[in-house]
Amino acid sequence: MNDDIMMVQTTLPGKMNEAGLGQWCQTLIDSNLAACIDIRKARSIFRWNEEVVNELEWQVQMTTPLTVKDSLVSKIKSTNPYDVPEITWWPVEAIQEYSEWVNKIQSRISN
């Protein structure tokens, strides 16, 4: 089994209520696309359509096996309400027990 795990991050509109955000995240967990999801409020400052925007957003970080990352990214792209969603990822080093726990997603997908 490949023990590589990834952290995938996206943002969602800050005006999204916590119930809607929770449902969005729950779908990813139920679909076995993420083992763990961390949610934080963040202030984002960026240029959009030639204007500087300063707004609250939800920052969502998801831990997933490398083998599931592409499916997770596809799901985020298809369900994120932004025209151009932030979707970034990077490899994560973790203790062996945590890596094994994250990678159990693969066995749940194949069952």
C-alpha positions as MATLAB code, in Angstrom:
seq = 'MNDDIMMVQTTLPGKMNEAGLGQWCQTLIDSNLAACIDIRKARSIFRWNEEVVNELEWQVQMTTPLTVKDSLVSKIKSTNPYDVPEITWWPVEAIQEYSEWVNKIQSRISN';
ca = [
       0.000    0.000    0.000;
       1.222    3.465   -0.852;
       1.397    5.431    2.411;
       1.717    8.851    0.776;
      -0.841   11.341    2.034;
      -1.749   14.788    0.777;
      -3.210   17.951    2.253;
      -5.732   19.559   -0.102;
      -6.951   23.076    0.594;
      -9.784   25.165   -0.761;
     -11.805   28.187    0.276;
     -15.544   28.674    0.346;
     -17.533   31.900    0.692;
     -17.660   33.250    4.243;
     -21.359   33.958    3.802;
     -21.974   30.188    3.597;
     -23.667   29.210    6.853;
     -22.115   26.572    9.096;
     -24.863   24.036    8.348;
     -24.247   24.283    4.595;
     -20.503   24.125    5.119;
     -20.917   21.077    7.327;
     -23.035   19.326    4.691;
     -20.466   20.114    1.992;
     -17.693   18.609    4.131;
     -19.807   15.638    5.211;
     -20.318   14.731    1.550;
     -16.552   14.485    1.074;
     -16.192   12.277    4.149;
     -19.173   10.087    3.156;
     -17.720    9.704   -0.353;
     -14.407    8.504    1.135;
     -12.567   11.366   -0.548;
     -11.162   12.830    2.687;
     -10.156   11.182    5.940;
     -10.192   14.398    7.958;
     -11.336   17.954    7.302;
     -10.276   21.052    9.235;
     -12.287   24.251    8.867;
     -11.228   27.793    9.789;
     -12.501   31.301    9.164;
      -9.902   33.288    7.246;
      -9.625   36.796    5.882;
      -8.612   36.715    2.228;
      -7.297   39.675    0.275;
      -6.978   39.191   -3.471;
      -7.424   40.891   -6.807;
     -10.526   39.824   -8.752;
     -11.758   41.521  -11.928;
      -9.184   44.281  -11.445;
     -10.482   45.135   -7.962;
      -8.918   44.328   -4.611;
     -11.285   42.208   -2.558;
     -11.046   41.834    1.218;
     -13.480   39.323    2.661;
     -14.015   36.522    5.125;
     -13.913   33.011    3.719;
     -13.945   29.468    5.042;
     -10.555   27.795    4.671;
     -11.011   24.059    4.325;
      -8.073   21.637    4.607;
      -8.591   17.974    3.787;
      -6.260   15.063    4.446;
      -6.450   12.344    1.806;
      -4.355    9.524    0.352;
      -2.291   10.408   -2.707;
      -4.260    7.801   -4.665;
      -7.548    9.631   -3.925;
      -6.300   13.218   -4.384;
      -7.344   13.588   -8.035;
     -10.893   12.406   -7.281;
     -11.102   14.823   -4.354;
      -9.887   17.722   -6.506;
     -12.476   16.862   -9.182;
     -15.255   16.821   -6.574;
     -14.139   20.178   -5.165;
     -14.046   21.716   -8.658;
     -17.562   20.494   -9.421;
     -19.121   21.638   -6.127;
     -17.206   24.799   -5.205;
     -19.357   27.890   -5.859;
     -16.440   30.100   -6.956;
     -15.784   30.696  -10.683;
     -12.087   29.999  -10.090;
     -11.774   28.131   -6.795;
      -8.568   27.995   -4.838;
      -7.538   24.348   -4.860;
      -4.012   23.625   -3.713;
      -2.287   20.535   -2.383;
       0.992   19.374   -0.963;
       2.487   16.145    0.391;
       2.332   15.594    4.137;
       4.719   13.715    6.375;
       3.048   12.043    9.332;
       3.557    9.328   11.870;
       3.017    5.836   10.471;
      -0.186    5.241   12.455;
      -1.811    8.400   11.085;
      -0.732    7.594    7.520;
      -2.249    4.133    7.864;
      -5.498    5.606    9.193;
      -5.737    8.086    6.291;
      -5.000    5.357    3.767;
      -7.882    3.193    5.049;
     -10.025    5.272    2.688;
      -8.669    3.162   -0.166;
     -10.066   -0.055    1.312;
     -13.476    1.572    1.902;
     -13.614    2.741   -1.722;
     -12.928   -0.715   -3.116;
     -15.597   -2.392   -0.932;
];
